[in-house]
Amino acid sequence: MRVITGSAKGTRLKTPNGLETRPTADRVKEGIFSIVQFEVPGSSVLDLFAGTGQLGIEALSRGARQAVFIDSSREAIHLIQENVKKAKVQDSSKIVQTDYLAFLTQNTQKFHMIFLDPPYAENFLETALQKISEIDILTDSGIIICESPVEKQLFVELSGFSRKDYRYGKTKITVFRKSTV
């Protein structure tokens, strides 16, 4: 697992032992960032369910102004801290160990981009999307990027958002864009 492009291009990021954290494949990450490449520079990014932190780190490497990394696992938080340091993006990073719903409930900051890559076996994705739609944490034209397995049906439509699905092998990327109307 590596940073694909930008200021930290080529930096090898640490991956977790075991199967508890499932890092996004490089091919999928390339697809995600080709979709949002023009929105990244100067943006504020939330990497919810951060795991290794690779999506937020990639955004920072490509010119995002700030990334907030959230994960409930102590091991994941240590991994994110190491990876942020390796990529030399710690000055623009905020790392918080907490439950995703607790963070969303208490957060007052607005983000341009939110990455949602929760454990596939749980219903965290639907719950997070529902909570995000209830609170106002996205800027105008903000983007939510969701990762899920292709076979998982995501029966969520967010009022005031357009939706587009992409397929990368066994992985589905769903992008919700906030309408500016």
N, C-alpha and C positions, 0 to 999 in steps of 0.2 A: 504494500500500500504506500503510495507516494503522492506528493503534491504535484498536480499536473502542469500548472503554469503559473506565472506571476513571480512575485518577489521571492517566494520560497520554492520555486520550481525544482523538482527532483528530490526534495527532502523526503527521506524515507520515514514514515510514521510508524510508531510502535503499534502492534496489534495485540489484542487480549489473548490470554490462554483460555482454552475451553470454548464452549459454545454459547455462553450467556450473552455475549455481544457479537452481533453480526455486522461487520463493516460493509459499507457500500462498495460494490465492485467498481474498479477503475472505469470500465466501459459505461456503467450506469452514471457514475459521477461526471464523466465527459459529456454524456447526454444532457444531464441536468444543467450543467454550466453552459452548454451551447444554447439552451432554451432561454436562460436568464442573463447571458453574458453582458448585455448592455445596461441592465439594471443594477449590477453589482458595484461598480465604482462609486464610492462615497456613501454606500448604504449602511444601515444598521441591521444586523442579522441576529436572529434567534435560532440557535441550534438546540431544539427541544429533543429529549432522548438522545443526547449527544454521543454517547458510547465512546468512540475514540476521538471525537472532535473533528474528524476529517472534513466534513462539509463546511463547518464554520471556518476552519483553517484555510480551506481552498478559497472561500469567499474573501478572507482577509488577504491572502496571497494575490488575489485578483483585484484588490483595491477597495474592498469594503472598509468603511471607517471604524466599525466596531462589531464584535461578535460576543454574544452572551451564550454560554454553554450551560445547559441544564441536564443533570442526570441524578438519579436517586442512589446509584451504586457508588460506594466509596472507591472500589477498584477502578471504575470508569473515570471518576474524578481524578485519581492519581494518573491514569493514562492520558487524559486530556491535558493535565498540567505538564507532563513530560513532552507531549507532542507539540503543544503551544510553544514551549521553550525551544525544542528542536527547530521549529519553523521560524523562530525569532519574531513571534507576533504577540508576545505576552503583554506589551503595552496597550494593545487595542482589544484585549480579551478580558472578559469577566466570567469566572467559573463558579457555579453555584451547585452545591449538592442539596437537592430537594426534590420532592415529588412534583411532577409536572402540573398537576391540578392546583397544588398549593402555590406554585410559582405564578400560574396564570391568574389565580384569584387575587394575589397580592400585587402583581406587577402594575406599574403605572407608565412605564416607558413604551413608546411606539416604535415599531420595527417596519422596515421596508420589505423584509423577506423573512419568512419563517420556514425552517426545515423540520419536517415531521417524519422521523424514521423509527417508529416504536417497535417493540418486539412483535413479530408477525402473529403469534398465537393469541394475543390479547385483543380487546376491543379499545385499546388506548387511542388509536387513530380517530375513530368515530367520536369518542368522548372529547378528545382534544379539539377536533374541528368544531364540535358543537359549542364548546366553551369559548373558543376564539371568536365564533360568530356572535356570541352573546356580549362579549366585551369589546372595547374599541382599542385594540393594540396594534392595528395595522395603519400605516400611513395611507393617504390617497394613492391609488394605483398599487397598493401593496400586494405581495405575492405569497402564497402558501404552497410549498412544494412537498408532496407526500410520496413516500415510498411504501409499496405493499407488494405481496406476491400477485402474479397475474390472475390466479384463480380466485382471489378474494374480491368479492363484489363490494364496492364502496357505494352504498346507497345513501349518499349524503349530497344534498344540493344546498349551497349556501346562498341565502338571499343577498343580492347585491354583488355577487361574484360570477364571473364566467368560469367555465371549467374545460380543461382539455386533458385527455389521457394519452400517454406514450407508453410503448412497450419496448423493453430491452431484455430479450431472452425471457427468463422466468420472472422478471421484475417489471412492475407497472409504476410509472411516475404519473401522478395526478397533480396538475397545476391549477390552482384557483387564483384568479386575478380580481382584485377589488375594483368594482366599477367606480368611475369618477363622477358619475351623474348625481 
